[in-house]
Amino acid sequence: MIEIIPAMDLIGGKCVRLTQGDFARKTIYSDDPLETAKRFEDAGLRRLHMVDLDGARTGAPANLHVLKKVASGTKLNIDFSGGLKTESDVAAVFETGAAIATVGSVAVKQPELFLSWVDKFGGEKLLLGADSRGGRVAVDGWQTDTSIPVLAFLRNFGERGVTNAFVTDIASDGAMKGPAFKLYRQIRAAIQEIDLIASGGVTSIADIDELDRIGCSGVIVGKALYEQNIKLEDLAKYAG
């Protein structure tokens, strides 16, 4: 059964959503991340995808205080991302309460450094983030495009011992037009050694069910939850 992972994007300690990664297209949903996280937990969800957008933009974690508050106030397994550039950044995330550190830009720019973190902390503690624009990887909070094909990127790390990754289709994210099903089918067909988490564009339970059929191990749901296109009570069948 596919795991539902609610997204919590943070700017200035507040829960927000961006449309297609554009900081100028920002919606604030909550001033209280802990209260939001408790609602997810009360609905039976066990995981939280926390994104420090300030950190992604500046290159250093800026919302660890929110991570600490949510981690100490809930039992959610939190994966945390945004601005993790050094081993000490990753260690600080674990010390503050995250179960998993999510790394994208460093894995693109300094792959051997990322793999050293996998060796040090364990493959289950690192989640590879691959953000895709037109089938190629984008970095720095989606602000910088690269020429690296997503499939080749994932295959390379899968062959080097990485076992978990999430792929966000930037064009789908926040657009409420459905996930990039074709991309996820291509990834599942080509790369079996990585558990794939889908992200971006989920608008309905039907979208989640289709991603489950494709073989995704998890799905990150953001705007559809905050806009209540998907209600928390509708996710009960995936909980536990």
Long-range contacts (C-beta under 8 A, 24 or more apart in sequence): 1-212, 1-238, 2-208, 2-211, 2-212, 2-216, 2-217, 2-218, 2-219, 2-238, 3-46, 3-47, 3-217, 3-218, 3-219, 3-238, 4-45, 4-47, 4-208, 4-218, 4-219, 4-221, 4-235, 4-238, 4-239, 5-45, 5-47, 5-48, 5-49, 5-79, 5-197, 5-218, 5-219, 5-220, 5-221, 6-40, 6-45, 6-47, 6-48, 6-49, 6-220, 6-221, 6-222, 6-225, 7-49, 7-51, 7-199, 7-220, 7-221, 7-222, 7-225, 8-33, 8-36, 8-37, 8-48, 8-49, 8-50, 8-51, 8-70, 9-51, 9-53, 9-222, 10-50, 10-51, 10-52, 10-53, 10-54, 10-63, 10-66, 10-82, 11-53, 11-54, 12-54, 13-63, 13-65, 13-66, 15-226, 16-53, 17-174, 17-222, 17-223, 17-226, 18-53, 18-173, 18-174, 19-173, 19-174, 19-175, 20-142, 20-170, 20-171, 20-173, 20-174, 20-175, 21-131, 21-141, 21-142, 21-143, 21-170, 21-173, 23-53, 23-57, 25-174, 27-226, 29-226, 33-66, 33-69, 33-70, 34-69, 34-70, 34-73, 34-74, 37-70, 37-73, 37-74, 37-76, 38-73, 38-74, 39-232, 40-76, 40-232, 41-74, 41-75, 41-76, 43-232, 43-233, 43-235, 43-236, 43-239, 44-235, 44-236, 44-239, 44-240, 45-76, 45-232, 45-235, 45-239, 46-75, 46-76, 46-77, 46-239, 47-76, 47-77, 47-78, 47-79, 47-218, 48-74, 48-76, 48-77, 48-78, 48-79, 49-79, 49-81, 49-102, 49-166, 49-199, 49-220, 50-78, 50-79, 50-80, 50-81, 50-98, 51-80, 51-81, 51-82, 51-102, 52-80, 52-81, 52-82, 52-83, 53-82, 53-141, 54-82, 54-83, 55-82, 55-83, 55-84, 56-81, 56-82, 56-83, 56-105, 56-140, 56-141, 57-83, 57-140, 57-141, 57-143, 58-83, 59-83, 59-85, 60-85, 60-89, 61-89, 61-92, 61-93, 64-92, 64-93, 64-96, 67-93, 67-96, 67-97, 67-98, 68-96, 68-97, 70-97, 71-96, 71-97, 71-98, 72-97, 79-127, 81-127, 81-129, 82-141, 87-116, 87-117, 87-120, 90-117, 90-121, 90-126, 94-121, 94-125, 99-125, 100-124, 100-125, 100-126, 100-127, 100-164, 101-125, 101-126, 101-127, 102-126, 102-127, 102-128, 102-129, 102-166, 103-127, 103-128, 103-129, 104-128, 104-129, 104-130, 104-131, 104-139, 105-139, 105-140, 107-157, 108-137, 108-139, 108-146, 108-148, 108-153, 109-139, 111-156, 111-157, 115-157, 115-160, 115-161, 115-162, 118-160, 118-161, 118-162, 123-161, 123-162, 123-163, 123-164, 124-163, 124-164, 126-162, 126-164, 127-164, 127-165, 127-166, 127-197, 128-154, 128-157, 128-162, 128-164, 128-165, 128-166, 128-194, 129-165, 129-166, 129-168, 130-154, 130-165, 130-166, 130-167, 130-168, 131-167, 131-168, 131-170, 132-167, 132-168, 132-169, 132-170, 132-180, 132-183, 133-170, 133-171, 134-171, 135-183, 138-170, 142-170, 150-183, 150-187, 151-186, 151-187, 151-190, 151-191, 154-187, 154-191, 154-194, 155-190, 155-191, 157-194, 158-191, 158-193, 158-194, 159-193, 162-194, 163-193, 163-194, 163-195, 164-194, 164-195, 164-197, 164-217, 165-194, 165-195, 165-196, 165-197, 166-196, 166-197, 166-198, 166-199, 166-218, 166-220, 167-196, 167-197, 167-198, 167-199, 168-199, 168-200, 168-220, 169-199, 169-200, 169-201, 170-200, 171-200, 172-200, 172-201, 173-199, 173-200, 173-201, 173-222, 174-200, 174-222, 174-223, 175-201, 176-201, 176-203, 176-223, 176-224, 176-227, 176-229, 177-201, 177-203, 178-202, 178-203, 178-207, 179-207, 179-210, 179-211, 179-219, 181-210, 181-211, 181-214, 184-211, 184-214, 184-216, 185-214, 188-214, 188-215, 188-216, 202-230, 203-229, 203-230, 204-229, 204-230, 205-230, 205-234, 208-238
